[in-house]
Amino acid sequence: MKRIKRRDQSRPNAIVGAGQLVSAVWNTAPSIGAGSSHFNVYRMSPGNGRVSRLLRPSDLPDLVKLCQVLALALADDASLSRGERLTLADLASRLDEFTRRKD
């Protein structure tokens, strides 16, 4: 597995979450067009704050919502191309509609 070097791993550009799932977002090269955003996903226990990379089937609704929030956060990243930002904004909008549906 290739390791991605970050300038400052302790300072993500954003931290977003849905339910017990959390994601930190980094942009390792702020120059426009670099497209160097990275993010992780983990679950944080509300009781003790411990984190795990393992998700459960019951996490899937929160994972979909987290994808929506991540897409929205990344759509504002100036290092991504205009096309990528528009695609992410559209994805965020569609996922928002999906998660709000009451079937």
Buried (B, 14 or more C-beta within 10 A) or exposed (E): EEEEEBEEEEEBBBEBBBBBBBBBBBBBEEEEEBEBBEBEBBBBEEEEEEEEEEBEEEBEEBBEBBBBBBBBBBBEBEBBEEEBBEBBBEBBBEBBEEBEEEE
